[in-house]
Amino acid sequence: MADIVKRPIQYRSETSSTYVADTNVDSAVGLVDFSDCDECSRYPNRWSSMREYICAPAAEFIGAFILCLIGCGGNCQANLSANTKVSASPAGDVLTSNLSWALGLSLGVWVSANYSGGHVNPAVTIALATMRGFPWKKVPIYILAQLLGSLCGAGVVYATYYHQINIVEGGSNIRTVALTGGLFATYAADYLTSASAFFTEFVGAAMLLTAIFTFTDKKNGPMPPGVVPVGIFFVILAISSSLGRKTLKGTTTTRALNEPKIEGL
């Protein structure tokens, strides 16, 4: 039995209260009980022991990467193609931009949910730690992974649209918030006060978190785990379409925190 190694089973509820898996352990094939096998090892090599610790942060990194890759990519395609020097006809509009962010978040959640709970957003991580018992000790590494993933996703889009950005800005050494800065980070409209911008973001984030808690509340007829990202898609689309213009859809905190990083470019 030395060649049979039990794979560590991590229930989704251990990493997040967002999703709960219905796993039948007894029906798993090829798994053994360590108490019945003295020669079995949970970690047959160094990588297997590392993987258990980096699995969740890596999933959050990938989820945030997908979010900003698709979201910022939708922004760039819609806005840069409006310039006649870039494209003869526009290749998108506000609706396609909103759809990109909604799809990016739902796909990011889908990809990462089984391994980390699919937070993707620091606001969701903090809310789950506050309200749903998510371990506070995991919050810093989750947020760090989300921020790095969002920065890398936005960076890939920036590299992809580099030449189009140069055309719109008028040169490779020119970068302005008015023309292209808002494609990668969030900025409040000039006429907004700080209090008004905060209130807009507060309402949007509250709608998102309320929807997530409602979708996963066991007393509220919760959705099956695989369907939750579909509900999140519609929630983000609704928030972006109704409240996104004033603060450029800053509800996705990973994108909002890209502002100082993008300005450094």
PyRosetta script that sets phi, psi and omega in degrees:
from pyrosetta import init, pose_from_sequence

init()
pose = pose_from_sequence("MADIVKRPIQYRSETSSTYVADTNVDSAVGLVDFSDCDECSRYPNRWSSMREYICAPAAEFIGAFILCLIGCGGNCQANLSANTKVSASPAGDVLTSNLSWALGLSLGVWVSANYSGGHVNPAVTIALATMRGFPWKKVPIYILAQLLGSLCGAGVVYATYYHQINIVEGGSNIRTVALTGGLFATYAADYLTSASAFFTEFVGAAMLLTAIFTFTDKKNGPMPPGVVPVGIFFVILAISSSLGRKTLKGTTTTRALNEPKIEGL")
pose.set_psi(1, 5.9)
pose.set_omega(1, -175.9)
pose.set_phi(2, -66.6)
pose.set_psi(2, -23.0)
pose.set_omega(2, -177.7)
pose.set_phi(3, -88.1)
pose.set_psi(3, 1.9)
pose.set_omega(3, 179.3)
pose.set_phi(4, -102.8)
pose.set_psi(4, 116.0)
pose.set_omega(4, -177.8)
pose.set_phi(5, -118.1)
pose.set_psi(5, 128.3)
pose.set_omega(5, 178.7)
pose.set_phi(6, -75.3)
pose.set_psi(6, 126.8)
pose.set_omega(6, 177.0)
pose.set_phi(7, -77.6)
pose.set_psi(7, 130.6)
pose.set_omega(7, 178.3)
pose.set_phi(8, -59.5)
pose.set_psi(8, 127.8)
pose.set_omega(8, -178.7)
pose.set_phi(9, -101.0)
pose.set_psi(9, 121.6)
pose.set_omega(9, -179.4)
pose.set_phi(10, -117.6)
pose.set_psi(10, 114.6)
pose.set_omega(10, 179.5)
pose.set_phi(11, -74.1)
pose.set_psi(11, 146.0)
pose.set_omega(11, -177.8)
pose.set_phi(12, -60.4)
pose.set_psi(12, -29.0)
pose.set_omega(12, -179.1)
pose.set_phi(13, -69.3)
pose.set_psi(13, -15.3)
pose.set_omega(13, 178.2)
pose.set_phi(14, -75.6)
pose.set_psi(14, -25.5)
pose.set_omega(14, -178.0)
pose.set_phi(15, -104.5)
pose.set_psi(15, -22.3)
pose.set_omega(15, -178.5)
pose.set_phi(16, -165.4)
pose.set_psi(16, 152.2)
pose.set_omega(16, 173.5)
pose.set_phi(17, -90.3)
pose.set_psi(17, 4.1)
pose.set_omega(17, -176.8)
pose.set_phi(18, -71.0)
pose.set_psi(18, -41.2)
pose.set_omega(18, -177.5)
pose.set_phi(19, -130.4)
pose.set_psi(19, 148.0)
pose.set_omega(19, 178.6)
pose.set_phi(20, -130.9)
pose.set_psi(20, 122.3)
pose.set_omega(20, -177.1)
pose.set_phi(21, -91.2)
pose.set_psi(21, 145.5)
pose.set_omega(21, 175.9)
pose.set_phi(22, -103.8)
pose.set_psi(22, 87.8)
pose.set_omega(22, -173.2)
pose.set_phi(23, -106.6)
pose.set_psi(23, 128.1)
pose.set_omega(23, 177.8)
pose.set_phi(24, -96.4)
pose.set_psi(24, 96.0)
pose.set_omega(24, -175.2)
pose.set_phi(25, -65.6)
pose.set_psi(25, -36.9)
pose.set_omega(25, -175.5)
pose.set_phi(26, -64.9)
pose.set_psi(26, -24.7)
pose.set_omega(26, -176.6)
pose.set_phi(27, -88.0)
pose.set_psi(27, -3.4)
pose.set_omega(27, -178.5)
pose.set_phi(28, -67.5)
pose.set_psi(28, 140.4)
pose.set_omega(28, -178.1)
pose.set_phi(29, -98.4)
pose.set_psi(29, 134.9)
pose.set_omega(29, 175.6)
pose.set_phi(30, 86.4)
pose.set_psi(30, 9.0)
pose.set_omega(30, 178.9)
pose.set_phi(31, -101.8)
pose.set_psi(31, 143.4)
pose.set_omega(31, -179.0)
pose.set_phi(32, -127.7)
pose.set_psi(32, 159.7)
pose.set_omega(32, 176.7)
pose.set_phi(33, -88.9)
pose.set_psi(33, 125.8)
pose.set_omega(33, -177.9)
pose.set_phi(34, -60.1)
pose.set_psi(34, -27.6)
pose.set_omega(34, -179.8)
pose.set_phi(35, -68.3)
pose.set_psi(35, -20.2)
pose.set_omega(35, 180.0)
pose.set_phi(36, -98.9)
pose.set_psi(36, 1.8)
pose.set_omega(36, -174.5)
pose.set_phi(37, -141.9)
pose.set_psi(37, 105.0)
pose.set_omega(37, -179.0)
pose.set_phi(38, -74.3)
pose.set_psi(38, -21.2)
pose.set_omega(38, -175.8)
pose.set_phi(39, -93.2)
pose.set_psi(39, -6.4)
pose.set_omega(39, -177.3)
pose.set_phi(40, -82.3)
pose.set_psi(40, 150.5)
pose.set_omega(40, -179.7)
pose.set_phi(41, -132.5)
pose.set_psi(41, 136.6)
pose.set_omega(41, 176.2)
pose.set_phi(42, -68.8)
pose.set_psi(42, -31.6)
pose.set_omega(42, -178.3)
pose.set_phi(43, -123.3)
pose.set_psi(43, 90.6)
pose.set_omega(43, -178.4)
pose.set_phi(44, -69.1)
pose.set_psi(44, -18.5)
pose.set_omega(44, 177.7)
pose.set_phi(45, -150.2)
pose.set_psi(45, 172.7)
pose.set_omega(45, -175.4)
pose.set_phi(46, -64.8)
pose.set_psi(46, -38.4)
pose.set_omega(46, -178.4)
pose.set_phi(47, -62.3)
pose.set_psi(47, -38.0)
pose.set_omega(47, -178.9)
pose.set_phi(48, -65.0)
pose.set_psi(48, -33.4)
pose.set_omega(48, 177.9)
pose.set_phi(49, -74.3)
pose.set_psi(49, -36.2)
pose.set_omega(49, 177.7)
pose.set_phi(50, -68.9)
pose.set_psi(50, -37.0)
pose.set_omega(50, -174.5)
pose.set_phi(51, -61.5)
pose.set_psi(51, -35.0)
pose.set_omega(51, -179.2)
pose.set_phi(52, -64.5)
pose.set_psi(52, -31.6)
pose.set_omega(52, -177.2)
pose.set_phi(53, -87.3)
pose.set_psi(53, -31.0)
pose.set_omega(53, -177.1)
pose.set_phi(54, -97.6)
pose.set_psi(54, -5.1)
pose.set_omega(54, -175.4)
pose.set_phi(55, -60.3)
pose.set_psi(55, -51.6)
pose.set_omega(55, -176.9)
pose.set_phi(56, -66.1)
pose.set_psi(56, -48.5)
pose.set_omega(56, 177.1)
pose.set_phi(57, -60.8)
pose.set_psi(57, -37.4)
pose.set_omega(57, 178.3)
pose.set_phi(58, -63.9)
pose.set_psi(58, -38.5)
pose.set_omega(58, 178.2)
pose.set_phi(59, -64.8)
pose.set_psi(59, -40.8)
pose.set_omega(59, 177.4)
pose.set_phi(60, -65.1)
pose.set_psi(60, -39.1)
pose.set_omega(60, 176.8)
pose.set_phi(61, -59.5)
pose.set_psi(61, -48.2)
pose.set_omega(61, -178.4)
pose.set_phi(62, -65.5)
pose.set_psi(62, -40.9)
pose.set_omega(62, 179.2)
pose.set_phi(63, -61.7)
pose.set_psi(63, -45.5)
pose.set_omega(63, 178.2)
pose.set_phi(64, -67.7)
pose.set_psi(64, -34.9)
pose.set_omega(64, 176.9)
pose.set_phi(65, -60.3)
pose.set_psi(65, -47.1)
pose.set_omega(65, 179.8)
pose.set_phi(66, -63.5)
pose.set_psi(66, -42.1)
pose.set_omega(66, 179.6)
pose.set_phi(67, -55.5)
pose.set_psi(67, -52.9)
pose.set_omega(67, -176.1)
pose.set_phi(68, -77.3)
pose.set_psi(68, -28.0)
pose.set_omega(68, 176.3)
pose.set_phi(69, -62.5)
pose.set_psi(69, -50.1)
pose.set_omega(69, -178.0)
pose.set_phi(70, -76.0)
pose.set_psi(70, -41.7)
pose.set_omega(70, -178.3)
pose.set_phi(71, -65.6)
pose.set_psi(71, -52.7)
pose.set_omega(71, 178.9)
pose.set_phi(72, -66.2)
pose.set_psi(72, -33.6)
pose.set_omega(72, 176.4)
pose.set_phi(73, -63.7)
pose.set_psi(73, -40.3)
pose.set_omega(73, 176.2)
pose.set_phi(74, -64.0)
pose.set_psi(74, -39.7)
pose.set_omega(74, 176.3)
pose.set_phi(75, -60.1)
pose.set_psi(75, -47.8)
pose.set_omega(75, -177.2)
pose.set_phi(76, -64.7)
pose.set_psi(76, -44.0)
pose.set_omega(76, -179.2)
pose.set_phi(77, -63.0)
pose.set_psi(77, -42.8)
pose.set_omega(77, -177.3)
pose.set_phi(78, -69.5)
pose.set_psi(78, -42.1)
pose.set_omega(78, -173.4)
pose.set_phi(79, -86.8)
pose.set_psi(79, -42.5)
pose.set_omega(79, -177.9)
pose.set_phi(80, -70.0)
pose.set_psi(80, -32.9)
pose.set_omega(80, -179.9)
pose.set_phi(81, -71.2)
pose.set_psi(81, -12.8)
pose.set_omega(81, 177.0)
pose.set_phi(82, -71.8)
pose.set_psi(82, -18.2)
pose.set_omega(82, 176.0)
pose.set_phi(83, -80.5)
pose.set_psi(83, 125.5)
pose.set_omega(83, -175.9)
pose.set_phi(84, -65.7)
pose.set_psi(84, -19.6)
pose.set_omega(84, 177.0)
pose.set_phi(85, -76.6)
pose.set_psi(85, -18.5)
pose.set_omega(85, 179.3)
pose.set_phi(86, -95.7)
pose.set_psi(86, -43.3)
pose.set_omega(86, -177.4)
pose.set_phi(87, -145.6)
pose.set_psi(87, 144.3)
pose.set_omega(87, -180.0)
pose.set_phi(88, -68.2)
pose.set_psi(88, -26.8)
pose.set_omega(88, 178.8)
pose.set_phi(89, -144.2)
pose.set_psi(89, 148.9)
pose.set_omega(89, -179.7)
pose.set_phi(90, -60.1)
pose.set_psi(90, 142.6)
pose.set_omega(90, -179.9)
pose.set_phi(91, -109.8)
pose.set_psi(91, 22.6)
pose.set_omega(91, 179.0)
pose.set_phi(92, 172.4)
pose.set_psi(92, 175.3)
pose.set_omega(92, 178.9)
pose.set_phi(93, -151.9)
pose.set_psi(93, -166.0)
pose.set_omega(93, -178.7)
pose.set_phi(94, -61.2)
pose.set_psi(94, -37.8)
pose.set_omega(94, -178.7)
pose.set_phi(95, -64.4)
pose.set_psi(95, -45.0)
pose.set_omega(95, -179.9)
pose.set_phi(96, -66.1)
pose.set_psi(96, -33.3)
pose.set_omega(96, 176.1)
pose.set_phi(97, -64.4)
pose.set_psi(97, -45.4)
pose.set_omega(97, 178.2)
pose.set_phi(98, -63.3)
pose.set_psi(98, -40.1)
pose.set_omega(98, 178.1)
pose.set_phi(99, -63.5)
pose.set_psi(99, -36.6)
pose.set_omega(99, -179.7)
pose.set_phi(100, -63.5)
pose.set_psi(100, -43.2)
pose.set_omega(100, 179.2)
pose.set_phi(101, -68.2)
pose.set_psi(101, -38.8)
pose.set_omega(101, 178.7)
pose.set_phi(102, -65.3)
pose.set_psi(102, -43.7)
pose.set_omega(102, 178.3)
pose.set_phi(103, -67.2)
pose.set_psi(103, -40.1)
pose.set_omega(103, -179.6)
pose.set_phi(104, -60.9)
pose.set_psi(104, -44.0)
pose.set_omega(104, -179.8)
pose.set_phi(105, -69.6)
pose.set_psi(105, -42.6)
pose.set_omega(105, -178.6)
pose.set_phi(106, -65.7)
pose.set_psi(106, -39.9)
pose.set_omega(106, 178.0)
pose.set_phi(107, -69.0)
pose.set_psi(107, -38.7)
pose.set_omega(107, 177.3)
pose.set_phi(108, -61.4)
pose.set_psi(108, -40.1)
pose.set_omega(108, 177.5)
pose.set_phi(109, -67.1)
pose.set_psi(109, -42.7)
pose.set_omega(109, -180.0)
pose.set_phi(110, -59.0)
pose.set_psi(110, -44.7)
pose.set_omega(110, -176.4)
pose.set_phi(111, -67.8)
pose.set_psi(111, -39.5)
pose.set_omega(111, -171.7)
pose.set_phi(112, -97.7)
pose.set_psi(112, -12.2)
pose.set_omega(112, -171.2)
pose.set_phi(113, -59.1)
pose.set_psi(113, -39.6)
pose.set_omega(113, -174.6)
pose.set_phi(114, -71.1)
pose.set_psi(114, -19.7)
pose.set_omega(114, -174.4)
pose.set_phi(115, -109.2)
pose.set_psi(115, -31.1)
pose.set_omega(115, -176.4)
pose.set_phi(116, -129.5)
pose.set_psi(116, -7.8)
pose.set_omega(116, -175.3)
pose.set_phi(117, 100.1)
pose.set_psi(117, -10.3)
pose.set_omega(117, 175.3)
pose.set_phi(118, 68.9)
pose.set_psi(118, 45.8)
pose.set_omega(118, 177.9)
pose.set_phi(119, -70.7)
pose.set_psi(119, -57.1)
pose.set_omega(119, 176.6)
pose.set_phi(120, 66.8)
pose.set_psi(120, -27.5)
pose.set_omega(120, -173.0)
pose.set_phi(121, -121.6)
pose.set_psi(121, 126.3)
pose.set_omega(121, 178.8)
pose.set_phi(122, -56.0)
pose.set_psi(122, -33.6)
pose.set_omega(122, 178.8)
pose.set_phi(123, -62.5)
pose.set_psi(123, -37.9)
pose.set_omega(123, 178.9)
pose.set_phi(124, -68.9)
pose.set_psi(124, -42.1)
pose.set_omega(124, 179.2)
pose.set_phi(125, -60.3)
pose.set_psi(125, -47.0)
pose.set_omega(125, -179.5)
pose.set_phi(126, -66.2)
pose.set_psi(126, -40.2)
pose.set_omega(126, 179.6)
pose.set_phi(127, -64.9)
pose.set_psi(127, -40.9)
pose.set_omega(127, 179.1)
pose.set_phi(128, -67.8)
pose.set_psi(128, -35.6)
pose.set_omega(128, 177.1)
pose.set_phi(129, -68.1)
pose.set_psi(129, -33.1)
pose.set_omega(129, -178.2)
pose.set_phi(130, -79.5)
pose.set_psi(130, -39.7)
pose.set_omega(130, -170.0)
pose.set_phi(131, -109.2)
pose.set_psi(131, -25.3)
pose.set_omega(131, -171.3)
pose.set_phi(132, -122.0)
pose.set_psi(132, 13.2)
pose.set_omega(132, 172.6)
pose.set_phi(133, 80.4)
pose.set_psi(133, 15.0)
pose.set_omega(133, 175.8)
pose.set_phi(134, -65.5)
pose.set_psi(134, 134.8)
pose.set_omega(134, -174.3)
pose.set_phi(135, -61.3)
pose.set_psi(135, 126.4)
pose.set_omega(135, 179.5)
pose.set_phi(136, -62.9)
pose.set_psi(136, -29.0)
pose.set_omega(136, -177.9)
pose.set_phi(137, -66.1)
pose.set_psi(137, -19.8)
pose.set_omega(137, 178.7)
pose.set_phi(138, -91.1)
pose.set_psi(138, -11.5)
pose.set_omega(138, -175.6)
pose.set_phi(139, -61.1)
pose.set_psi(139, -47.9)
pose.set_omega(139, -177.9)
pose.set_phi(140, -59.5)
pose.set_psi(140, -45.0)
pose.set_omega(140, -177.6)
pose.set_phi(141, -69.5)
pose.set_psi(141, -33.5)
pose.set_omega(141, 176.2)
pose.set_phi(142, -63.8)
pose.set_psi(142, -47.9)
pose.set_omega(142, -178.2)
pose.set_phi(143, -65.1)
pose.set_psi(143, -40.5)
pose.set_omega(143, 177.9)
pose.set_phi(144, -61.0)
pose.set_psi(144, -44.9)
pose.set_omega(144, 179.1)
pose.set_phi(145, -63.0)
pose.set_psi(145, -39.9)
pose.set_omega(145, 178.8)
pose.set_phi(146, -64.5)
pose.set_psi(146, -42.9)
pose.set_omega(146, -179.6)
pose.set_phi(147, -66.8)
pose.set_psi(147, -42.2)
pose.set_omega(147, 178.5)
pose.set_phi(148, -65.6)
pose.set_psi(148, -40.5)
pose.set_omega(148, 178.7)
pose.set_phi(149, -63.9)
pose.set_psi(149, -42.0)
pose.set_omega(149, 179.7)
pose.set_phi(150, -66.3)
pose.set_psi(150, -39.7)
pose.set_omega(150, 178.9)
pose.set_phi(151, -64.3)
pose.set_psi(151, -42.6)
pose.set_omega(151, 179.1)
pose.set_phi(152, -66.4)
pose.set_psi(152, -40.6)
pose.set_omega(152, 178.3)
pose.set_phi(153, -62.0)
pose.set_psi(153, -46.2)
pose.set_omega(153, 178.2)
pose.set_phi(154, -65.4)
pose.set_psi(154, -36.5)
pose.set_omega(154, 178.8)
pose.set_phi(155, -64.1)
pose.set_psi(155, -39.9)
pose.set_omega(155, 177.4)
pose.set_phi(156, -63.7)
pose.set_psi(156, -41.3)
pose.set_omega(156, 178.0)
pose.set_phi(157, -65.1)
pose.set_psi(157, -41.3)
pose.set_omega(157, 178.8)
pose.set_phi(158, -59.8)
pose.set_psi(158, -43.9)
pose.set_omega(158, 178.5)
pose.set_phi(159, -65.3)
pose.set_psi(159, -36.9)
pose.set_omega(159, -179.0)
pose.set_phi(160, -66.5)
pose.set_psi(160, -39.7)
pose.set_omega(160, -176.7)
pose.set_phi(161, -102.8)
pose.set_psi(161, 20.6)
pose.set_omega(161, -174.7)
pose.set_phi(162, -56.8)
pose.set_psi(162, -47.9)
pose.set_omega(162, -176.6)
pose.set_phi(163, -70.0)
pose.set_psi(163, -37.3)
pose.set_omega(163, 176.3)
pose.set_phi(164, -65.0)
pose.set_psi(164, -37.7)
pose.set_omega(164, 177.5)
pose.set_phi(165, -63.8)
pose.set_psi(165, -40.5)
pose.set_omega(165, 177.9)
pose.set_phi(166, -60.8)
pose.set_psi(166, -39.4)
pose.set_omega(166, 179.7)
pose.set_phi(167, -65.2)
pose.set_psi(167, -45.9)
pose.set_omega(167, -177.8)
pose.set_phi(168, -67.1)
pose.set_psi(168, -41.3)
pose.set_omega(168, -177.5)
pose.set_phi(169, -77.5)
pose.set_psi(169, -25.8)
pose.set_omega(169, -179.1)
pose.set_phi(170, 97.3)
pose.set_psi(170, 14.3)
pose.set_omega(170, 178.2)
pose.set_phi(171, 159.5)
pose.set_psi(171, 159.1)
pose.set_omega(171, -177.5)
pose.set_phi(172, -75.6)
pose.set_psi(172, -16.8)
pose.set_omega(172, -179.3)
pose.set_phi(173, -101.9)
pose.set_psi(173, 13.4)
pose.set_omega(173, -179.2)
pose.set_phi(174, -119.3)
pose.set_psi(174, 124.6)
pose.set_omega(174, 175.6)
pose.set_phi(175, -140.2)
pose.set_psi(175, 126.0)
pose.set_omega(175, -179.1)
pose.set_phi(176, -128.3)
pose.set_psi(176, 149.2)
pose.set_omega(176, 177.4)
pose.set_phi(177, -66.9)
pose.set_psi(177, -38.4)
pose.set_omega(177, -175.0)
pose.set_phi(178, -62.7)
pose.set_psi(178, -35.8)
pose.set_omega(178, -175.1)
pose.set_phi(179, -95.0)
pose.set_psi(179, -49.3)
pose.set_omega(179, -173.7)
pose.set_phi(180, -130.0)
pose.set_psi(180, -12.7)
pose.set_omega(180, -178.1)
pose.set_phi(181, -61.0)
pose.set_psi(181, -38.5)
pose.set_omega(181, -178.9)
pose.set_phi(182, -71.7)
pose.set_psi(182, -6.7)
pose.set_omega(182, 177.9)
pose.set_phi(183, -75.8)
pose.set_psi(183, -22.5)
pose.set_omega(183, -174.9)
pose.set_phi(184, -117.2)
pose.set_psi(184, -22.0)
pose.set_omega(184, -178.1)
pose.set_phi(185, -137.1)
pose.set_psi(185, 172.7)
pose.set_omega(185, -176.6)
pose.set_phi(186, -107.3)
pose.set_psi(186, 134.8)
pose.set_omega(186, 178.2)
pose.set_phi(187, -135.5)
pose.set_psi(187, 136.6)
pose.set_omega(187, 177.9)
pose.set_phi(188, -72.3)
pose.set_psi(188, 149.5)
pose.set_omega(188, 176.7)
pose.set_phi(189, -60.5)
pose.set_psi(189, 150.8)
pose.set_omega(189, -175.2)
pose.set_phi(190, -59.5)
pose.set_psi(190, -31.2)
pose.set_omega(190, -175.3)
pose.set_phi(191, -83.4)
pose.set_psi(191, -5.3)
pose.set_omega(191, -177.7)
pose.set_phi(192, -85.2)
pose.set_psi(192, 139.1)
pose.set_omega(192, 170.0)
pose.set_phi(193, -82.1)
pose.set_psi(193, 164.9)
pose.set_omega(193, 178.9)
pose.set_phi(194, -61.0)
pose.set_psi(194, -38.5)
pose.set_omega(194, 179.6)
pose.set_phi(195, -65.5)
pose.set_psi(195, -41.1)
pose.set_omega(195, 179.8)
pose.set_phi(196, -66.8)
pose.set_psi(196, -41.4)
pose.set_omega(196, 178.1)
pose.set_phi(197, -63.8)
pose.set_psi(197, -42.4)
pose.set_omega(197, 178.2)
pose.set_phi(198, -61.9)
pose.set_psi(198, -43.3)
pose.set_omega(198, -178.9)
pose.set_phi(199, -64.0)
pose.set_psi(199, -40.2)
pose.set_omega(199, 177.8)
pose.set_phi(200, -60.7)
pose.set_psi(200, -46.5)
pose.set_omega(200, -180.0)
pose.set_phi(201, -67.8)
pose.set_psi(201, -36.3)
pose.set_omega(201, 178.7)
pose.set_phi(202, -62.2)
pose.set_psi(202, -45.0)
pose.set_omega(202, -179.4)
pose.set_phi(203, -64.9)
pose.set_psi(203, -45.2)
pose.set_omega(203, -179.9)
pose.set_phi(204, -62.6)
pose.set_psi(204, -45.1)
pose.set_omega(204, 179.1)
pose.set_phi(205, -65.4)
pose.set_psi(205, -37.6)
pose.set_omega(205, 178.9)
pose.set_phi(206, -64.0)
pose.set_psi(206, -39.9)
pose.set_omega(206, 177.4)
pose.set_phi(207, -63.0)
pose.set_psi(207, -44.1)
pose.set_omega(207, -179.8)
pose.set_phi(208, -63.0)
pose.set_psi(208, -48.3)
pose.set_omega(208, -177.6)
pose.set_phi(209, -68.2)
pose.set_psi(209, -37.6)
pose.set_omega(209, 176.8)
pose.set_phi(210, -61.9)
pose.set_psi(210, -42.2)
pose.set_omega(210, 179.0)
pose.set_phi(211, -63.0)
pose.set_psi(211, -44.3)
pose.set_omega(211, -179.9)
pose.set_phi(212, -62.5)
pose.set_psi(212, -45.4)
pose.set_omega(212, 178.9)
pose.set_phi(213, -64.1)
pose.set_psi(213, -35.6)
pose.set_omega(213, 179.2)
pose.set_phi(214, -69.0)
pose.set_psi(214, -43.0)
pose.set_omega(214, -179.5)
pose.set_phi(215, -61.7)
pose.set_psi(215, -31.4)
pose.set_omega(215, -172.3)
pose.set_phi(216, -108.5)
pose.set_psi(216, 5.1)
pose.set_omega(216, 179.5)
pose.set_phi(217, -73.4)
pose.set_psi(217, 120.2)
pose.set_omega(217, -177.9)
pose.set_phi(218, -64.6)
pose.set_psi(218, -24.6)
pose.set_omega(218, 179.9)
pose.set_phi(219, -87.4)
pose.set_psi(219, -0.8)
pose.set_omega(219, -175.7)
pose.set_phi(220, -114.5)
pose.set_psi(220, 23.0)
pose.set_omega(220, -177.7)
pose.set_phi(221, 62.9)
pose.set_psi(221, 64.2)
pose.set_omega(221, -172.0)
pose.set_phi(222, -61.6)
pose.set_psi(222, 150.0)
pose.set_omega(222, 175.5)
pose.set_phi(223, -67.9)
pose.set_psi(223, 154.4)
pose.set_omega(223, 168.9)
pose.set_phi(224, -60.6)
pose.set_psi(224, 146.7)
pose.set_omega(224, -175.0)
pose.set_phi(225, -51.9)
pose.set_psi(225, -39.4)
pose.set_omega(225, -177.3)
pose.set_phi(226, -72.9)
pose.set_psi(226, -11.6)
pose.set_omega(226, -177.9)
pose.set_phi(227, -97.1)
pose.set_psi(227, -17.5)
pose.set_omega(227, -178.4)
pose.set_phi(228, -55.7)
pose.set_psi(228, -44.3)
pose.set_omega(228, 178.8)
pose.set_phi(229, -59.1)
pose.set_psi(229, -28.8)
pose.set_omega(229, 177.6)
pose.set_phi(230, -66.3)
pose.set_psi(230, -42.8)
pose.set_omega(230, 176.8)
pose.set_phi(231, -63.3)
pose.set_psi(231, -39.7)
pose.set_omega(231, 178.0)
pose.set_phi(232, -63.3)
pose.set_psi(232, -36.6)
pose.set_omega(232, 177.4)
pose.set_phi(233, -56.2)
pose.set_psi(233, -49.0)
pose.set_omega(233, -178.1)
pose.set_phi(234, -68.5)
pose.set_psi(234, -34.6)
pose.set_omega(234, 179.0)
pose.set_phi(235, -65.2)
pose.set_psi(235, -47.9)
pose.set_omega(235, -180.0)
pose.set_phi(236, -64.7)
pose.set_psi(236, -38.9)
pose.set_omega(236, 177.9)
pose.set_phi(237, -62.6)
pose.set_psi(237, -41.1)
pose.set_omega(237, 179.2)
pose.set_phi(238, -66.6)
pose.set_psi(238, -44.6)
pose.set_omega(238, -179.8)
pose.set_phi(239, -64.6)
pose.set_psi(239, -44.5)
pose.set_omega(239, -179.3)
pose.set_phi(240, -63.8)
pose.set_psi(240, -38.9)
pose.set_omega(240, -176.9)
pose.set_phi(241, -74.7)
pose.set_psi(241, -24.5)
pose.set_omega(241, -175.0)
pose.set_phi(242, -105.5)
pose.set_psi(242, -30.9)
pose.set_omega(242, -174.8)
pose.set_phi(243, -125.6)
pose.set_psi(243, -2.0)
pose.set_omega(243, -170.2)
pose.set_phi(244, -75.6)
pose.set_psi(244, -22.8)
pose.set_omega(244, -171.9)
pose.set_phi(245, -67.6)
pose.set_psi(245, -38.0)
pose.set_omega(245, -172.9)
pose.set_phi(246, -70.6)
pose.set_psi(246, -33.8)
pose.set_omega(246, -179.3)
pose.set_phi(247, -124.7)
pose.set_psi(247, 17.8)
pose.set_omega(247, 176.4)
pose.set_phi(248, 56.9)
pose.set_psi(248, 45.4)
pose.set_omega(248, 174.2)
pose.set_phi(249, 57.6)
pose.set_psi(249, 48.7)
pose.set_omega(249, -179.6)
pose.set_phi(250, -75.6)
pose.set_psi(250, -0.4)
pose.set_omega(250, -179.4)
pose.set_phi(251, -58.2)
pose.set_psi(251, -33.1)
pose.set_omega(251, 174.0)
pose.set_phi(252, -77.5)
pose.set_psi(252, 96.5)
pose.set_omega(252, -169.7)
pose.set_phi(253, -58.5)
pose.set_psi(253, -32.2)
pose.set_omega(253, -180.0)
pose.set_phi(254, -61.3)
pose.set_psi(254, -35.8)
pose.set_omega(254, 177.4)
pose.set_phi(255, -75.2)
pose.set_psi(255, -39.3)
pose.set_omega(255, -179.1)
pose.set_phi(256, -60.5)
pose.set_psi(256, -37.2)
pose.set_omega(256, -178.8)
pose.set_phi(257, -80.0)
pose.set_psi(257, -1.2)
pose.set_omega(257, 174.7)
pose.set_phi(258, -74.9)
pose.set_psi(258, -15.2)
pose.set_omega(258, -172.3)
pose.set_phi(259, -52.8)
pose.set_psi(259, -56.0)
pose.set_omega(259, -178.6)
pose.set_phi(260, -65.5)
pose.set_psi(260, -28.1)
pose.set_omega(260, -179.6)
pose.set_phi(261, -72.4)
pose.set_psi(261, -44.2)
pose.set_omega(261, -179.0)
pose.set_phi(262, -66.7)
pose.set_psi(262, -35.9)
pose.set_omega(262, 179.1)
pose.set_phi(263, -62.6)
pose.set_psi(263, -28.0)
pose.set_omega(263, 178.7)
pose.set_phi(264, -69.9)
pose.set_psi(264, -18.5)
pose.set_omega(264, 179.2)
pose.set_phi(265, -73.7)
pose.dump_pdb("model.pdb")
